[in-house]
Amino acid sequence: MTNAKDTSQSQASRKSQDPPETDDIEETEETQETRSDTDRPAAKRPRPMEVLREARAQLSELTGLTPESVSSFVQTEDGWALEVEVLELERVPDTMSLMASYQVELDLDGQLTGYRKVRRYERGRADARGGH
């Protein structure tokens, strides 16, 4: 009986000395690696107004044009998508000035990842397409 008792005690002491199971650690690391950016704490994600301001500033710096308004603003899986109206050519009277719409894409941190001009129009003209 002493041997059985000693054996069970030695097994218990060996278990307490063994390193922790690696499955739990790997699961935690895997979970962290596969966690999407949308799971990030809200404190680290920029607020919508910060994204708008940053998008306008970055587009202005890259194009040299003055953003006048944001006509579309959507959060996507990859970040943000905006349509920004800019003044391309100032004319007199102002209603004859040339405007342009730029599609702007930003990552989840609000950094501009791409832009392209999607439309050019006179400020005083209604859009024939009925949309924009």
Chimera marker file (.cmm) of the C-alpha trace (Angstrom):
<marker_set name="trace">
<marker id="1" x="0.000" y="0.000" z="0.000" r="1" g="1" b="0" radius="0.5"/>
<marker id="2" x="2.851" y="2.338" z="0.656" r="1" g="1" b="0" radius="0.5"/>
<marker id="3" x="4.065" y="1.913" z="-2.918" r="1" g="1" b="0" radius="0.5"/>
<marker id="4" x="0.650" y="2.806" z="-4.364" r="1" g="1" b="0" radius="0.5"/>
<marker id="5" x="0.490" y="5.871" z="-2.158" r="1" g="1" b="0" radius="0.5"/>
<marker id="6" x="4.036" y="6.932" z="-3.096" r="1" g="1" b="0" radius="0.5"/>
<marker id="7" x="3.312" y="6.380" z="-6.793" r="1" g="1" b="0" radius="0.5"/>
<marker id="8" x="0.201" y="8.544" z="-6.782" r="1" g="1" b="0" radius="0.5"/>
<marker id="9" x="2.004" y="11.256" z="-4.787" r="1" g="1" b="0" radius="0.5"/>
<marker id="10" x="4.987" y="11.225" z="-7.164" r="1" g="1" b="0" radius="0.5"/>
<marker id="11" x="2.648" y="11.457" z="-10.202" r="1" g="1" b="0" radius="0.5"/>
<marker id="12" x="0.878" y="14.429" z="-8.638" r="1" g="1" b="0" radius="0.5"/>
<marker id="13" x="4.171" y="16.181" z="-7.902" r="1" g="1" b="0" radius="0.5"/>
<marker id="14" x="5.415" y="15.499" z="-11.447" r="1" g="1" b="0" radius="0.5"/>
<marker id="15" x="2.239" y="17.047" z="-12.893" r="1" g="1" b="0" radius="0.5"/>
<marker id="16" x="2.732" y="20.195" z="-10.872" r="1" g="1" b="0" radius="0.5"/>
<marker id="17" x="6.338" y="20.441" z="-12.134" r="1" g="1" b="0" radius="0.5"/>
<marker id="18" x="5.473" y="19.795" z="-15.797" r="1" g="1" b="0" radius="0.5"/>
<marker id="19" x="5.190" y="22.874" z="-18.036" r="1" g="1" b="0" radius="0.5"/>
<marker id="20" x="1.616" y="24.023" z="-18.713" r="1" g="1" b="0" radius="0.5"/>
<marker id="21" x="-0.251" y="22.508" z="-21.623" r="1" g="1" b="0" radius="0.5"/>
<marker id="22" x="0.745" y="24.246" z="-24.863" r="1" g="1" b="0" radius="0.5"/>
<marker id="23" x="-2.687" y="23.787" z="-26.438" r="1" g="1" b="0" radius="0.5"/>
<marker id="24" x="-4.080" y="26.614" z="-24.304" r="1" g="1" b="0" radius="0.5"/>
<marker id="25" x="-1.208" y="28.918" z="-25.227" r="1" g="1" b="0" radius="0.5"/>
<marker id="26" x="-1.428" y="28.114" z="-28.945" r="1" g="1" b="0" radius="0.5"/>
<marker id="27" x="-5.174" y="28.697" z="-28.912" r="1" g="1" b="0" radius="0.5"/>
<marker id="28" x="-4.692" y="32.127" z="-27.354" r="1" g="1" b="0" radius="0.5"/>
<marker id="29" x="-1.991" y="33.095" z="-29.863" r="1" g="1" b="0" radius="0.5"/>
<marker id="30" x="-4.082" y="31.798" z="-32.754" r="1" g="1" b="0" radius="0.5"/>
<marker id="31" x="-7.094" y="33.733" z="-31.521" r="1" g="1" b="0" radius="0.5"/>
<marker id="32" x="-5.019" y="36.905" z="-31.325" r="1" g="1" b="0" radius="0.5"/>
<marker id="33" x="-3.618" y="36.393" z="-34.828" r="1" g="1" b="0" radius="0.5"/>
<marker id="34" x="-7.025" y="35.747" z="-36.388" r="1" g="1" b="0" radius="0.5"/>
<marker id="35" x="-8.786" y="38.545" z="-34.535" r="1" g="1" b="0" radius="0.5"/>
<marker id="36" x="-10.007" y="41.064" z="-37.047" r="1" g="1" b="0" radius="0.5"/>
<marker id="37" x="-9.257" y="44.750" z="-36.795" r="1" g="1" b="0" radius="0.5"/>
<marker id="38" x="-12.934" y="45.424" z="-36.136" r="1" g="1" b="0" radius="0.5"/>
<marker id="39" x="-12.458" y="43.639" z="-32.788" r="1" g="1" b="0" radius="0.5"/>
<marker id="40" x="-9.937" y="46.267" z="-31.724" r="1" g="1" b="0" radius="0.5"/>
<marker id="41" x="-10.895" y="48.346" z="-28.729" r="1" g="1" b="0" radius="0.5"/>
<marker id="42" x="-12.959" y="51.378" z="-29.715" r="1" g="1" b="0" radius="0.5"/>
<marker id="43" x="-10.399" y="53.661" z="-28.055" r="1" g="1" b="0" radius="0.5"/>
<marker id="44" x="-7.810" y="52.705" z="-30.708" r="1" g="1" b="0" radius="0.5"/>
<marker id="45" x="-10.114" y="53.159" z="-33.697" r="1" g="1" b="0" radius="0.5"/>
<marker id="46" x="-10.489" y="56.703" z="-35.024" r="1" g="1" b="0" radius="0.5"/>
<marker id="47" x="-13.897" y="58.299" z="-34.669" r="1" g="1" b="0" radius="0.5"/>
<marker id="48" x="-15.872" y="59.040" z="-37.859" r="1" g="1" b="0" radius="0.5"/>
<marker id="49" x="-15.275" y="62.809" z="-37.678" r="1" g="1" b="0" radius="0.5"/>
<marker id="50" x="-11.536" y="62.197" z="-37.240" r="1" g="1" b="0" radius="0.5"/>
<marker id="51" x="-11.591" y="59.962" z="-40.312" r="1" g="1" b="0" radius="0.5"/>
<marker id="52" x="-13.425" y="62.647" z="-42.326" r="1" g="1" b="0" radius="0.5"/>
<marker id="53" x="-11.014" y="65.390" z="-41.320" r="1" g="1" b="0" radius="0.5"/>
<marker id="54" x="-7.969" y="63.229" z="-41.953" r="1" g="1" b="0" radius="0.5"/>
<marker id="55" x="-9.279" y="62.091" z="-45.352" r="1" g="1" b="0" radius="0.5"/>
<marker id="56" x="-9.849" y="65.690" z="-46.471" r="1" g="1" b="0" radius="0.5"/>
<marker id="57" x="-6.404" y="66.767" z="-45.256" r="1" g="1" b="0" radius="0.5"/>
<marker id="58" x="-4.617" y="63.841" z="-46.924" r="1" g="1" b="0" radius="0.5"/>
<marker id="59" x="-6.491" y="64.258" z="-50.232" r="1" g="1" b="0" radius="0.5"/>
<marker id="60" x="-5.729" y="67.986" z="-50.252" r="1" g="1" b="0" radius="0.5"/>
<marker id="61" x="-2.046" y="67.354" z="-49.593" r="1" g="1" b="0" radius="0.5"/>
<marker id="62" x="-1.805" y="64.763" z="-52.378" r="1" g="1" b="0" radius="0.5"/>
<marker id="63" x="-3.821" y="66.594" z="-55.050" r="1" g="1" b="0" radius="0.5"/>
<marker id="64" x="-3.322" y="70.245" z="-54.145" r="1" g="1" b="0" radius="0.5"/>
<marker id="65" x="-7.104" y="70.700" z="-54.449" r="1" g="1" b="0" radius="0.5"/>
<marker id="66" x="-9.463" y="72.104" z="-51.844" r="1" g="1" b="0" radius="0.5"/>
<marker id="67" x="-12.064" y="69.624" z="-50.527" r="1" g="1" b="0" radius="0.5"/>
<marker id="68" x="-15.412" y="71.356" z="-50.073" r="1" g="1" b="0" radius="0.5"/>
<marker id="69" x="-17.614" y="68.568" z="-48.789" r="1" g="1" b="0" radius="0.5"/>
<marker id="70" x="-17.971" y="64.837" z="-48.251" r="1" g="1" b="0" radius="0.5"/>
<marker id="71" x="-21.005" y="63.542" z="-50.115" r="1" g="1" b="0" radius="0.5"/>
<marker id="72" x="-20.647" y="59.877" z="-49.175" r="1" g="1" b="0" radius="0.5"/>
<marker id="73" x="-19.116" y="58.169" z="-46.144" r="1" g="1" b="0" radius="0.5"/>
<marker id="74" x="-19.232" y="54.410" z="-45.476" r="1" g="1" b="0" radius="0.5"/>
<marker id="75" x="-17.324" y="52.078" z="-43.172" r="1" g="1" b="0" radius="0.5"/>
<marker id="76" x="-16.178" y="48.940" z="-45.008" r="1" g="1" b="0" radius="0.5"/>
<marker id="77" x="-14.511" y="45.693" z="-43.951" r="1" g="1" b="0" radius="0.5"/>
<marker id="78" x="-11.128" y="47.159" z="-44.880" r="1" g="1" b="0" radius="0.5"/>
<marker id="79" x="-11.629" y="50.669" z="-43.515" r="1" g="1" b="0" radius="0.5"/>
<marker id="80" x="-13.569" y="53.594" z="-44.932" r="1" g="1" b="0" radius="0.5"/>
<marker id="81" x="-14.867" y="54.688" z="-48.348" r="1" g="1" b="0" radius="0.5"/>
<marker id="82" x="-15.701" y="58.333" z="-49.033" r="1" g="1" b="0" radius="0.5"/>
<marker id="83" x="-16.699" y="60.500" z="-51.934" r="1" g="1" b="0" radius="0.5"/>
<marker id="84" x="-15.206" y="63.953" z="-51.590" r="1" g="1" b="0" radius="0.5"/>
<marker id="85" x="-16.237" y="67.008" z="-53.617" r="1" g="1" b="0" radius="0.5"/>
<marker id="86" x="-13.332" y="69.303" z="-54.506" r="1" g="1" b="0" radius="0.5"/>
<marker id="87" x="-12.963" y="72.628" z="-56.285" r="1" g="1" b="0" radius="0.5"/>
<marker id="88" x="-10.893" y="71.963" z="-59.433" r="1" g="1" b="0" radius="0.5"/>
<marker id="89" x="-11.127" y="75.298" z="-61.212" r="1" g="1" b="0" radius="0.5"/>
<marker id="90" x="-12.520" y="78.500" z="-59.735" r="1" g="1" b="0" radius="0.5"/>
<marker id="91" x="-14.501" y="80.683" z="-62.151" r="1" g="1" b="0" radius="0.5"/>
<marker id="92" x="-16.611" y="83.833" z="-62.004" r="1" g="1" b="0" radius="0.5"/>
<marker id="93" x="-19.462" y="83.557" z="-61.371" r="1" g="1" b="0" radius="0.5"/>
<marker id="94" x="-18.947" y="80.841" z="-58.783" r="1" g="1" b="0" radius="0.5"/>
<marker id="95" x="-21.741" y="78.716" z="-60.269" r="1" g="1" b="0" radius="0.5"/>
<marker id="96" x="-19.492" y="78.145" z="-63.295" r="1" g="1" b="0" radius="0.5"/>
<marker id="97" x="-16.585" y="76.779" z="-61.215" r="1" g="1" b="0" radius="0.5"/>
<marker id="98" x="-15.504" y="73.246" z="-62.044" r="1" g="1" b="0" radius="0.5"/>
<marker id="99" x="-15.949" y="70.653" z="-59.310" r="1" g="1" b="0" radius="0.5"/>
<marker id="100" x="-14.850" y="67.040" z="-59.121" r="1" g="1" b="0" radius="0.5"/>
<marker id="101" x="-15.872" y="64.022" z="-57.065" r="1" g="1" b="0" radius="0.5"/>
<marker id="102" x="-13.096" y="61.812" z="-55.776" r="1" g="1" b="0" radius="0.5"/>
<marker id="103" x="-13.598" y="58.327" z="-54.435" r="1" g="1" b="0" radius="0.5"/>
<marker id="104" x="-11.260" y="58.006" z="-51.448" r="1" g="1" b="0" radius="0.5"/>
<marker id="105" x="-10.349" y="54.820" z="-49.585" r="1" g="1" b="0" radius="0.5"/>
<marker id="106" x="-8.809" y="54.702" z="-46.117" r="1" g="1" b="0" radius="0.5"/>
<marker id="107" x="-7.658" y="51.845" z="-43.910" r="1" g="1" b="0" radius="0.5"/>
<marker id="108" x="-9.120" y="51.165" z="-40.457" r="1" g="1" b="0" radius="0.5"/>
<marker id="109" x="-6.669" y="53.638" z="-38.910" r="1" g="1" b="0" radius="0.5"/>
<marker id="110" x="-7.846" y="56.442" z="-41.184" r="1" g="1" b="0" radius="0.5"/>
<marker id="111" x="-4.783" y="56.481" z="-43.448" r="1" g="1" b="0" radius="0.5"/>
<marker id="112" x="-5.476" y="57.126" z="-47.124" r="1" g="1" b="0" radius="0.5"/>
<marker id="113" x="-4.791" y="54.030" z="-49.220" r="1" g="1" b="0" radius="0.5"/>
<marker id="114" x="-6.092" y="55.253" z="-52.575" r="1" g="1" b="0" radius="0.5"/>
<marker id="115" x="-8.196" y="57.776" z="-54.471" r="1" g="1" b="0" radius="0.5"/>
<marker id="116" x="-9.544" y="58.374" z="-57.972" r="1" g="1" b="0" radius="0.5"/>
<marker id="117" x="-11.588" y="61.010" z="-59.752" r="1" g="1" b="0" radius="0.5"/>
<marker id="118" x="-15.020" y="59.642" z="-60.592" r="1" g="1" b="0" radius="0.5"/>
<marker id="119" x="-16.762" y="62.736" z="-61.964" r="1" g="1" b="0" radius="0.5"/>
<marker id="120" x="-16.231" y="66.343" z="-63.057" r="1" g="1" b="0" radius="0.5"/>
<marker id="121" x="-19.032" y="68.908" z="-63.239" r="1" g="1" b="0" radius="0.5"/>
<marker id="122" x="-19.915" y="72.601" z="-63.091" r="1" g="1" b="0" radius="0.5"/>
<marker id="123" x="-20.955" y="73.752" z="-59.633" r="1" g="1" b="0" radius="0.5"/>
<marker id="124" x="-24.271" y="75.221" z="-60.832" r="1" g="1" b="0" radius="0.5"/>
<marker id="125" x="-25.342" y="72.215" z="-62.933" r="1" g="1" b="0" radius="0.5"/>
<marker id="126" x="-27.647" y="69.453" z="-61.793" r="1" g="1" b="0" radius="0.5"/>
<marker id="127" x="-26.419" y="65.941" z="-62.434" r="1" g="1" b="0" radius="0.5"/>
<marker id="128" x="-28.152" y="64.366" z="-65.439" r="1" g="1" b="0" radius="0.5"/>
<marker id="129" x="-27.654" y="60.895" z="-63.957" r="1" g="1" b="0" radius="0.5"/>
<marker id="130" x="-29.966" y="61.755" z="-61.054" r="1" g="1" b="0" radius="0.5"/>
<marker id="131" x="-27.542" y="60.343" z="-58.487" r="1" g="1" b="0" radius="0.5"/>
<marker id="132" x="-24.645" y="62.405" z="-57.274" r="1" g="1" b="0" radius="0.5"/>
<link id1="1" id2="2" r="1" g="1" b="0" radius="0.2"/>
<link id1="2" id2="3" r="1" g="1" b="0" radius="0.2"/>
<link id1="3" id2="4" r="1" g="1" b="0" radius="0.2"/>
<link id1="4" id2="5" r="1" g="1" b="0" radius="0.2"/>
<link id1="5" id2="6" r="1" g="1" b="0" radius="0.2"/>
<link id1="6" id2="7" r="1" g="1" b="0" radius="0.2"/>
<link id1="7" id2="8" r="1" g="1" b="0" radius="0.2"/>
<link id1="8" id2="9" r="1" g="1" b="0" radius="0.2"/>
<link id1="9" id2="10" r="1" g="1" b="0" radius="0.2"/>
<link id1="10" id2="11" r="1" g="1" b="0" radius="0.2"/>
<link id1="11" id2="12" r="1" g="1" b="0" radius="0.2"/>
<link id1="12" id2="13" r="1" g="1" b="0" radius="0.2"/>
<link id1="13" id2="14" r="1" g="1" b="0" radius="0.2"/>
<link id1="14" id2="15" r="1" g="1" b="0" radius="0.2"/>
<link id1="15" id2="16" r="1" g="1" b="0" radius="0.2"/>
<link id1="16" id2="17" r="1" g="1" b="0" radius="0.2"/>
<link id1="17" id2="18" r="1" g="1" b="0" radius="0.2"/>
<link id1="18" id2="19" r="1" g="1" b="0" radius="0.2"/>
<link id1="19" id2="20" r="1" g="1" b="0" radius="0.2"/>
<link id1="20" id2="21" r="1" g="1" b="0" radius="0.2"/>
<link id1="21" id2="22" r="1" g="1" b="0" radius="0.2"/>
<link id1="22" id2="23" r="1" g="1" b="0" radius="0.2"/>
<link id1="23" id2="24" r="1" g="1" b="0" radius="0.2"/>
<link id1="24" id2="25" r="1" g="1" b="0" radius="0.2"/>
<link id1="25" id2="26" r="1" g="1" b="0" radius="0.2"/>
<link id1="26" id2="27" r="1" g="1" b="0" radius="0.2"/>
<link id1="27" id2="28" r="1" g="1" b="0" radius="0.2"/>
<link id1="28" id2="29" r="1" g="1" b="0" radius="0.2"/>
<link id1="29" id2="30" r="1" g="1" b="0" radius="0.2"/>
<link id1="30" id2="31" r="1" g="1" b="0" radius="0.2"/>
<link id1="31" id2="32" r="1" g="1" b="0" radius="0.2"/>
<link id1="32" id2="33" r="1" g="1" b="0" radius="0.2"/>
<link id1="33" id2="34" r="1" g="1" b="0" radius="0.2"/>
<link id1="34" id2="35" r="1" g="1" b="0" radius="0.2"/>
<link id1="35" id2="36" r="1" g="1" b="0" radius="0.2"/>
<link id1="36" id2="37" r="1" g="1" b="0" radius="0.2"/>
<link id1="37" id2="38" r="1" g="1" b="0" radius="0.2"/>
<link id1="38" id2="39" r="1" g="1" b="0" radius="0.2"/>
<link id1="39" id2="40" r="1" g="1" b="0" radius="0.2"/>
<link id1="40" id2="41" r="1" g="1" b="0" radius="0.2"/>
<link id1="41" id2="42" r="1" g="1" b="0" radius="0.2"/>
<link id1="42" id2="43" r="1" g="1" b="0" radius="0.2"/>
<link id1="43" id2="44" r="1" g="1" b="0" radius="0.2"/>
<link id1="44" id2="45" r="1" g="1" b="0" radius="0.2"/>
<link id1="45" id2="46" r="1" g="1" b="0" radius="0.2"/>
<link id1="46" id2="47" r="1" g="1" b="0" radius="0.2"/>
<link id1="47" id2="48" r="1" g="1" b="0" radius="0.2"/>
<link id1="48" id2="49" r="1" g="1" b="0" radius="0.2"/>
<link id1="49" id2="50" r="1" g="1" b="0" radius="0.2"/>
<link id1="50" id2="51" r="1" g="1" b="0" radius="0.2"/>
<link id1="51" id2="52" r="1" g="1" b="0" radius="0.2"/>
<link id1="52" id2="53" r="1" g="1" b="0" radius="0.2"/>
<link id1="53" id2="54" r="1" g="1" b="0" radius="0.2"/>
<link id1="54" id2="55" r="1" g="1" b="0" radius="0.2"/>
<link id1="55" id2="56" r="1" g="1" b="0" radius="0.2"/>
<link id1="56" id2="57" r="1" g="1" b="0" radius="0.2"/>
<link id1="57" id2="58" r="1" g="1" b="0" radius="0.2"/>
<link id1="58" id2="59" r="1" g="1" b="0" radius="0.2"/>
<link id1="59" id2="60" r="1" g="1" b="0" radius="0.2"/>
<link id1="60" id2="61" r="1" g="1" b="0" radius="0.2"/>
<link id1="61" id2="62" r="1" g="1" b="0" radius="0.2"/>
<link id1="62" id2="63" r="1" g="1" b="0" radius="0.2"/>
<link id1="63" id2="64" r="1" g="1" b="0" radius="0.2"/>
<link id1="64" id2="65" r="1" g="1" b="0" radius="0.2"/>
<link id1="65" id2="66" r="1" g="1" b="0" radius="0.2"/>
<link id1="66" id2="67" r="1" g="1" b="0" radius="0.2"/>
<link id1="67" id2="68" r="1" g="1" b="0" radius="0.2"/>
<link id1="68" id2="69" r="1" g="1" b="0" radius="0.2"/>
<link id1="69" id2="70" r="1" g="1" b="0" radius="0.2"/>
<link id1="70" id2="71" r="1" g="1" b="0" radius="0.2"/>
<link id1="71" id2="72" r="1" g="1" b="0" radius="0.2"/>
<link id1="72" id2="73" r="1" g="1" b="0" radius="0.2"/>
<link id1="73" id2="74" r="1" g="1" b="0" radius="0.2"/>
<link id1="74" id2="75" r="1" g="1" b="0" radius="0.2"/>
<link id1="75" id2="76" r="1" g="1" b="0" radius="0.2"/>
<link id1="76" id2="77" r="1" g="1" b="0" radius="0.2"/>
<link id1="77" id2="78" r="1" g="1" b="0" radius="0.2"/>
<link id1="78" id2="79" r="1" g="1" b="0" radius="0.2"/>
<link id1="79" id2="80" r="1" g="1" b="0" radius="0.2"/>
<link id1="80" id2="81" r="1" g="1" b="0" radius="0.2"/>
<link id1="81" id2="82" r="1" g="1" b="0" radius="0.2"/>
<link id1="82" id2="83" r="1" g="1" b="0" radius="0.2"/>
<link id1="83" id2="84" r="1" g="1" b="0" radius="0.2"/>
<link id1="84" id2="85" r="1" g="1" b="0" radius="0.2"/>
<link id1="85" id2="86" r="1" g="1" b="0" radius="0.2"/>
<link id1="86" id2="87" r="1" g="1" b="0" radius="0.2"/>
<link id1="87" id2="88" r="1" g="1" b="0" radius="0.2"/>
<link id1="88" id2="89" r="1" g="1" b="0" radius="0.2"/>
<link id1="89" id2="90" r="1" g="1" b="0" radius="0.2"/>
<link id1="90" id2="91" r="1" g="1" b="0" radius="0.2"/>
<link id1="91" id2="92" r="1" g="1" b="0" radius="0.2"/>
<link id1="92" id2="93" r="1" g="1" b="0" radius="0.2"/>
<link id1="93" id2="94" r="1" g="1" b="0" radius="0.2"/>
<link id1="94" id2="95" r="1" g="1" b="0" radius="0.2"/>
<link id1="95" id2="96" r="1" g="1" b="0" radius="0.2"/>
<link id1="96" id2="97" r="1" g="1" b="0" radius="0.2"/>
<link id1="97" id2="98" r="1" g="1" b="0" radius="0.2"/>
<link id1="98" id2="99" r="1" g="1" b="0" radius="0.2"/>
<link id1="99" id2="100" r="1" g="1" b="0" radius="0.2"/>
<link id1="100" id2="101" r="1" g="1" b="0" radius="0.2"/>
<link id1="101" id2="102" r="1" g="1" b="0" radius="0.2"/>
<link id1="102" id2="103" r="1" g="1" b="0" radius="0.2"/>
<link id1="103" id2="104" r="1" g="1" b="0" radius="0.2"/>
<link id1="104" id2="105" r="1" g="1" b="0" radius="0.2"/>
<link id1="105" id2="106" r="1" g="1" b="0" radius="0.2"/>
<link id1="106" id2="107" r="1" g="1" b="0" radius="0.2"/>
<link id1="107" id2="108" r="1" g="1" b="0" radius="0.2"/>
<link id1="108" id2="109" r="1" g="1" b="0" radius="0.2"/>
<link id1="109" id2="110" r="1" g="1" b="0" radius="0.2"/>
<link id1="110" id2="111" r="1" g="1" b="0" radius="0.2"/>
<link id1="111" id2="112" r="1" g="1" b="0" radius="0.2"/>
<link id1="112" id2="113" r="1" g="1" b="0" radius="0.2"/>
<link id1="113" id2="114" r="1" g="1" b="0" radius="0.2"/>
<link id1="114" id2="115" r="1" g="1" b="0" radius="0.2"/>
<link id1="115" id2="116" r="1" g="1" b="0" radius="0.2"/>
<link id1="116" id2="117" r="1" g="1" b="0" radius="0.2"/>
<link id1="117" id2="118" r="1" g="1" b="0" radius="0.2"/>
<link id1="118" id2="119" r="1" g="1" b="0" radius="0.2"/>
<link id1="119" id2="120" r="1" g="1" b="0" radius="0.2"/>
<link id1="120" id2="121" r="1" g="1" b="0" radius="0.2"/>
<link id1="121" id2="122" r="1" g="1" b="0" radius="0.2"/>
<link id1="122" id2="123" r="1" g="1" b="0" radius="0.2"/>
<link id1="123" id2="124" r="1" g="1" b="0" radius="0.2"/>
<link id1="124" id2="125" r="1" g="1" b="0" radius="0.2"/>
<link id1="125" id2="126" r="1" g="1" b="0" radius="0.2"/>
<link id1="126" id2="127" r="1" g="1" b="0" radius="0.2"/>
<link id1="127" id2="128" r="1" g="1" b="0" radius="0.2"/>
<link id1="128" id2="129" r="1" g="1" b="0" radius="0.2"/>
<link id1="129" id2="130" r="1" g="1" b="0" radius="0.2"/>
<link id1="130" id2="131" r="1" g="1" b="0" radius="0.2"/>
<link id1="131" id2="132" r="1" g="1" b="0" radius="0.2"/>
</marker_set>
